[in-house]
Amino acid sequence: MNHLDVQRLRSYHGNTHDFVTLLRFDPCISTNSVNPDTIFANNEMSLQDIEIYGFDYDYTLAFYSSHLHTLIFNIARDILITKHRYPEGLRKYEYIPNFAVRGLHYDVQKALLMKIDAFHYIQLGTVYRGLHPVPDEEVIAMYEGCHVPLENMSDFYGKSSHGHTMKQFMDIFSLPEMTLLSCVNDFFMKHNIDYEPVHLYKDVKEAIRDVHVKGIMYRAVEADIDKYICYGEQSQAVLNKLSEHGKKMFLITNSPLTLCKGMSYIVGKDWRDLFDVVIVQADKPSFFNDRRKYVCQCVALLWDRIHRLEKGQIYKQGNLYEFLRLTSWRGSKVLYFGDHIYSDLDLTLKHGWRTGAIIPELRKEIKIMNTEEYMHMMTWLQALTGLIEHMQVHRDPASSSVVQEWIREREVHRQRISSMLSLGSLFRTYHNPTYFSRRLSQLPQQSFPRRTPLQQGVSLFGLRQSCCPERLATGPQNQSRIK
């Protein structure tokens, strides 16, 4: 290719960039945004076919303020110090609100936090040891590339067990756990303290578990409910509307009995009258798979096995098989809402229930995607990728050098886009869906960005709307329309 042809390649680049810049000011482009309150659907669903609505509690009916993650972090950190005899110097570390995002993987043996795509490839630039990124060259050397073999990945429920070295953090409560892991790693490295990464992971996991299982977090929330729980003024109205339309409702949650005060705060003191069945301390996901635990009734702290579920009562533990036997609520007439795609939302695949995923991060991501800066950068990134694909057929040194310039420019652009979303999007790596996104797309469910699934509008439920999937170019994989 001669000098004139190289100049022509560069002119393609310049003209395309100018065209993309002009599009930035096009009113048709600037108004082509996604509604942050949109419901996203993987499968079509008609609400007129739904007879029973089920709910999780945490981050489904109850949405917590940012203070809760700080509380969990501080309590777990102090447990490490007092119970596990970790150094007092850890008290200097505080929770970092935007350090991590859901769906990240943690290499238990190497003490590395990272983002992995749907095809088990590590996204370079997202690997952290402690609080600092690991150079790409070091990551490639450690893993002999960027691919993580299937046998090293977490099991079906995201846990690191049976030889799996990767733990995936899937629920919103895991954000303080990831931050605490990183802070403890950071402290040990700064002070040149030798430690066993596997033992550190287990200690942090146990400390976080104590915060939840021993009721420490729930007692703190109950003591200062205004600080930790966000009041949802529409929840009671929507639940009442469902009840008025003859819909059955149930609540299955891992939360303890202390949630009563939270439900009274969110819905009203007569909240029990709205639910046909309430089960606490369900121990999900075991609730959906373990046949050994029986449903018990809580009366004056006495736990008795029961043979009938009564409205207005509160039950403990149990399992789904007994729940189905006692209620006969089976198949696609049931719609269950939860925030954990492993412990809440694989019900469709096993039992035929419809499921709705509560993903608060959707709203934030969509708002960023709707900004003029983001849309301009994404348009230019797609145009630049098109140039590379079209022009890479030229193999002479001069044109190859130009194409390599464009590839480097694209890499810088990708990093700029990723930086707008803190460790990147919950749904995408540079050009592939995330591991989280792939797991979500395997479930024929709906995804809701709001803090409760019903706040899309009180009039929505009890009517005859349908959620229909529609492919999106970027961001979440499908967008629903209410018809």
Backbone hydrogen bonds, N-H to C=O, Kabsch-Sander energy under -0.5 kcal/mol:
donor,donor_aa,acceptor,acceptor_aa,energy
6,V,2,N,-1.8
7,Q,3,H,-2.2
8,R,4,L,-1.8
9,L,5,D,-2.0
10,R,6,V,-2.2
11,S,7,Q,-2.0
12,Y,8,R,-2.1
13,H,9,L,-1.7
14,G,10,R,-2.4
15,N,11,S,-3.1
16,T,12,Y,-2.4
17,H,13,H,-2.3
18,D,14,G,-2.4
19,F,15,N,-2.3
20,V,16,T,-2.4
21,T,17,H,-2.1
22,L,18,D,-2.1
23,L,19,F,-2.0
24,R,20,V,-1.0
25,F,22,L,-1.4
26,D,23,L,-1.5
30,S,26,D,-2.5
31,T,27,P,-1.4
32,N,29,I,-1.4
33,S,31,T,-1.9
38,T,35,N,-2.1
40,F,447,S,-2.7
42,N,445,Q,-2.9
43,N,445,Q,-0.6
45,M,467,C,-2.0
47,L,45,M,-0.6
47,L,465,Q,-2.7
49,D,46,S,-1.7
50,I,47,L,-1.4
51,E,49,D,-0.5
51,E,333,K,-2.4
52,I,333,K,-2.2
53,Y,248,K,-3.0
54,G,335,L,-2.9
55,F,250,F,-1.6
56,D,337,F,-1.4
59,Y,62,A,-2.8
60,T,57,Y,-1.8
61,L,57,Y,-1.4
62,A,57,Y,-3.1
63,F,61,L,-0.6
63,F,230,C,-0.5
65,S,228,Y,-2.5
68,L,65,S,-1.5
70,T,66,S,-1.1
71,L,67,H,-2.1
72,I,68,L,-2.7
73,F,69,H,-2.4
74,N,70,T,-2.5
75,I,71,L,-2.5
76,A,72,I,-2.5
77,R,73,F,-2.6
78,D,74,N,-2.2
79,I,75,I,-1.9
80,L,76,A,-2.1
81,I,77,R,-1.5
82,T,78,D,-2.8
83,K,79,I,-2.6
84,H,79,I,-1.3
86,Y,80,L,-2.2
90,L,87,P,-1.6
91,R,88,E,-2.1
92,K,89,G,-1.5
93,Y,90,L,-1.8
99,F,96,I,-1.7
103,G,169,F,-3.3
104,L,101,V,-0.9
105,H,114,M,-2.9
106,Y,167,K,-2.6
107,D,112,L,-3.1
108,V,106,Y,-1.0
108,V,165,T,-2.8
111,A,107,D,-1.8
112,L,107,D,-1.1
113,L,128,Y,-2.7
114,M,105,H,-3.0
117,D,121,Y,-2.7
118,A,433,P,-2.9
120,H,117,D,-1.9
122,I,146,C,-3.3
123,Q,115,K,-2.8
124,L,122,I,-0.9
126,T,123,Q,-1.7
128,Y,113,L,-3.1
128,Y,126,T,-0.5
129,R,132,H,-2.4
130,G,128,Y,-0.6
132,H,129,R,-1.4
134,V,127,V,-3.0
139,V,135,P,-1.9
140,I,136,D,-2.6
141,A,137,E,-1.9
142,M,138,E,-2.4
143,Y,139,V,-2.2
144,E,140,I,-0.6
145,G,140,I,-2.1
148,V,120,H,-3.0
152,N,149,P,-1.5
153,M,149,P,-0.6
153,M,150,L,-1.2
155,D,159,K,-2.4
158,G,155,D,-2.3
161,S,159,K,-0.9
164,H,161,S,-1.9
165,T,152,N,-0.8
166,M,152,N,-1.9
167,K,106,Y,-2.4
167,K,165,T,-0.5
168,Q,158,G,-2.0
169,F,104,L,-2.6
170,M,168,Q,-0.7
174,S,171,D,-1.4
175,L,172,I,-1.5
177,E,173,F,-0.6
178,M,174,S,-2.5
179,T,175,L,-2.0
180,L,176,P,-2.5
181,L,177,E,-2.5
182,S,178,M,-2.1
183,C,179,T,-2.3
184,V,180,L,-2.6
185,N,181,L,-2.3
186,D,182,S,-2.3
187,F,183,C,-2.4
188,F,184,V,-2.4
189,M,185,N,-2.2
190,K,186,D,-2.5
191,H,187,F,-1.8
192,N,189,M,-1.2
193,I,188,F,-2.9
194,D,192,N,-0.6
200,L,196,E,-2.1
201,Y,197,P,-2.4
202,K,198,V,-2.1
203,D,199,H,-2.4
204,V,200,L,-2.5
205,K,201,Y,-2.6
206,E,202,K,-2.3
207,A,203,D,-2.4
208,I,204,V,-2.6
209,R,205,K,-2.2
210,D,206,E,-2.4
211,V,207,A,-1.5
212,H,208,I,-1.3
213,V,209,R,-3.2
214,K,210,D,-1.5
215,G,212,H,-1.4
216,I,210,D,-0.7
217,M,211,V,-2.5
219,R,215,G,-2.3
220,A,216,I,-1.8
221,V,217,M,-2.4
222,E,218,Y,-2.4
223,A,219,R,-1.7
224,D,220,A,-1.0
224,D,221,V,-0.6
225,I,222,E,-0.6
227,K,224,D,-1.0
228,Y,224,D,-1.3
229,I,225,I,-2.4
230,C,63,F,-2.9
231,Y,229,I,-0.5
233,E,231,Y,-0.7
235,S,232,G,-1.1
236,Q,232,G,-0.6
238,V,234,Q,-2.4
239,L,235,S,-2.7
240,N,236,Q,-2.5
241,K,237,A,-1.9
242,L,238,V,-2.4
243,S,239,L,-2.1
244,E,240,N,-2.6
245,H,241,K,-1.6
246,G,243,S,-1.8
247,K,242,L,-2.4
248,K,51,E,-2.2
250,F,53,Y,-2.0
251,L,277,V,-2.3
252,I,55,F,-2.4
253,T,279,I,-2.3
259,L,256,P,-1.8
260,C,257,L,-1.9
261,K,258,T,-1.1
262,G,258,T,-0.7
263,M,259,L,-3.0
264,S,260,C,-2.2
265,Y,261,K,-1.8
266,I,262,G,-2.3
267,V,263,M,-3.2
268,G,263,M,-1.2
271,W,268,G,-1.5
273,D,270,D,-1.4
274,L,271,W,-1.5
275,F,271,W,-0.6
275,F,272,R,-0.8
276,D,249,M,-3.1
277,V,249,M,-1.1
279,I,251,L,-3.2
280,V,315,Y,-3.2
281,Q,255,S,-2.4
282,A,253,T,-2.2
286,S,283,D,-0.9
287,F,283,D,-0.9
288,F,285,P,-1.4
289,N,285,P,-0.5
289,N,286,S,-1.4
290,D,286,S,-3.4
291,R,289,N,-0.6
296,C,316,K,-2.3
297,Q,304,D,-2.2
298,C,314,I,-1.9
299,V,297,Q,-0.8
299,V,302,L,-1.8
302,L,299,V,-1.9
304,D,297,Q,-1.2
304,D,302,L,-0.7
306,I,295,V,-1.6
310,E,308,R,-0.6
312,G,272,R,-0.5
312,G,275,F,-0.8
313,Q,310,E,-1.5
315,Y,278,V,-2.9
316,K,296,C,-3.1
317,Q,280,V,-2.0
318,G,294,Y,-0.7
320,L,287,F,-3.2
323,F,319,N,-2.1
324,L,320,L,-3.0
325,R,321,Y,-1.8
326,L,322,E,-2.3
327,T,323,F,-1.7
328,S,324,L,-2.7
330,R,328,S,-1.4
331,G,351,H,-1.0
333,K,330,R,-0.7
334,V,331,G,-1.6
335,L,52,I,-2.6
336,Y,354,R,-2.8
337,F,54,G,-2.4
338,G,356,G,-2.1
341,I,339,D,-0.7
344,D,340,H,-2.1
345,L,340,H,-1.0
346,D,342,Y,-0.5
350,K,346,D,-1.3
351,H,347,L,-3.5
352,G,347,L,-0.9
352,G,348,T,-0.9
353,W,347,L,-0.8
354,R,334,V,-3.2
356,G,336,Y,-2.6
357,A,446,Q,-3.5
358,I,338,G,-2.5
359,I,357,A,-0.8
359,I,448,F,-2.9
362,L,359,I,-1.8
363,R,360,P,-0.8
364,K,360,P,-0.9
365,E,361,E,-2.6
366,I,362,L,-2.9
367,K,363,R,-2.1
368,I,364,K,-1.9
369,M,365,E,-2.8
370,N,366,I,-1.7
371,T,368,I,-1.4
375,M,371,T,-2.4
376,H,372,E,-2.2
377,M,373,E,-2.4
378,M,374,Y,-2.8
379,T,375,M,-2.2
380,W,376,H,-2.3
381,L,377,M,-2.4
382,Q,378,M,-2.4
383,A,379,T,-2.2
384,L,380,W,-3.0
385,T,381,L,-2.2
386,G,382,Q,-2.0
387,L,383,A,-2.1
388,I,384,L,-2.2
389,E,385,T,-2.5
390,H,386,G,-2.2
391,M,387,L,-2.6
392,Q,388,I,-1.7
394,H,391,M,-1.7
395,R,393,V,-0.6
400,S,396,D,-2.5
401,S,397,P,-2.0
402,V,398,A,-1.5
403,V,399,S,-2.5
404,Q,400,S,-2.3
405,E,401,S,-1.6
406,W,402,V,-1.8
407,I,403,V,-2.2
408,R,404,Q,-2.2
409,E,405,E,-2.3
410,R,406,W,-2.7
411,E,407,I,-1.9
412,V,408,R,-2.1
413,H,409,E,-2.2
414,R,410,R,-2.6
415,Q,411,E,-1.9
416,R,412,V,-1.8
417,I,413,H,-2.2
418,S,414,R,-2.7
419,S,415,Q,-2.0
420,M,416,R,-0.7
420,M,417,I,-0.9
421,L,418,S,-1.7
422,S,419,S,-0.8
424,G,418,S,-1.0
429,T,432,N,-3.4
434,T,427,F,-2.2
435,Y,116,I,-2.3
438,R,434,T,-2.3
439,R,435,Y,-2.0
440,L,436,F,-2.2
441,S,437,S,-2.4
442,Q,438,R,-1.0
443,L,440,L,-1.3
445,Q,443,L,-2.2
446,Q,355,T,-1.9
447,S,40,F,-3.8
448,F,357,A,-3.4
455,Q,452,T,-1.3
457,G,454,L,-1.2
460,L,457,G,-1.6
461,F,457,G,-0.5
461,F,458,V,-0.6
463,L,460,L,-0.9
467,C,45,M,-3.0
468,C,466,S,-0.6
468,C,481,R,-1.1
472,L,477,Q,-1.2
479,Q,470,E,-3.1
480,S,39,I,-1.9
481,R,468,C,-0.8
483,K,466,S,-1.7
483,K,481,R,-0.7
